[in-house]
Amino acid sequence: MTTPLFSRRPGRHERHLRRRYGNALFPASRRGVEEADVVAARRRDQEEREAFMQHFRHLVQRAIDLEPQVQSDVLLRLKEDFDRAYETCAGLGGDQSKIKEAIETLVDKIMQAIRKGAQGDPVALRKLDEEEEARRLHYRLLEYPLIADLLHPESVIAEDELVPTLLSEAEAAYHAALDLFTPQQLALLVGQARELLAGLPQDAPEAATARRRLTEMERRAAAGAERDAVN
């Protein structure tokens, strides 16, 4: 079988094909990837990039058209739309760094306008500080394509592919992804991962990495359960 030619910076559809290709953690029926599959996935990713750019231009126009004395709730809705656009952009193929920088700049300007309207209200300003810190942490998490893929409302990662995907990921992305799950969810994932690895051949290339990932998942689940018990 000829190895498919994957893109250097694939979009989410092609990216997931690359995860599945020849990966013993996935069901046998999903490990085989043909060049035609990659071409079709690449086409879907291109369509998503084009649709996103159209949406992004619309958002920018909304920002341009804002009235000088716009209400804070209008600004907040626009900021939330830009935040969602950033999530989408983070999962697109190719180099999207300029678009992400532009979104961050626009969101910062929106937040400055909201802060100006909140002057004299220490409670509102404190909430804005907390929101801004959470947003920056979220944006940093989205530097990992896995995070963008997991958070997408139409994720390419099927429910029964979640554990194989997590156990296959590079260490930094894997650790970041675990933060998305509650201790209860992690406990369920641990059970599924143990079952999956019990049926995995000892000499499978993915076995050693997957077992290390499972150990970390078990540790996180136990620590989370301990915190819940204390609280």
C-alpha positions, 0 to 999 in steps of 0.5 A: 500500500502506498503511503498517502502524501499528507500536507505539512499543515493540514486542516482538521479533516486531513489531520484526523486521517493522519492520526488514524493512518496505520495506528493500531489504537484505532479499529482496523477498519479506520486505519487504512487511508488512501490517497483519494481519502486525503484528497477529499479531506483536503478539499473539505478543509479548503472549503472550510477555510473559504467559508471562514474567511467570508465569515471573518470579513463579515465580523470585521465589517461589523466592528467597523460599522459600530456606532461611537457610543455603542452599548456594552452588550453589543460589544460583548456579543461581538467579542464572543463571536470573535472568540468563536472565530478564533477557535475555528481559525485555530483548527484550519489548515495552512498558516493562520497566524496573521488571522489569529493575530488580527482577531486578538488585536480586535478583541483587545480593542473591544475589551478596551471599549468595554473597560472604558464603559465600566470605569468606576465599577470595581466589580465589573472591572474585576470580572473583566480582568478574570474574563481576559485572563481566561481568554488568554489561557484559552487562546494558548490552549488552541495552539494545539490543533488537537484542542481545536479539533476536540472543541469544534461543534462538528468534531471529526473525532468520533466518540469511539475515537476519543481514547485512541486519539488521546493516547496517540497524541504528542505529550504536550498536546495530550497534557493540555487536552486532559484539562478539558475533562472533569474528573468523572469524565477522566475516570470513564476515559481511564476505563475505556483506555484500559480496555483498549490497551488490554487488547493491544499487541505488546509489540505494537509501535503505539503500545509504549506511548499509549501506556505512558499516556494512560498512566498520566490519565490515571494520575489526573483522574485520581487527583481530581477525584481527591479534590472533589472529595475534599471539597 
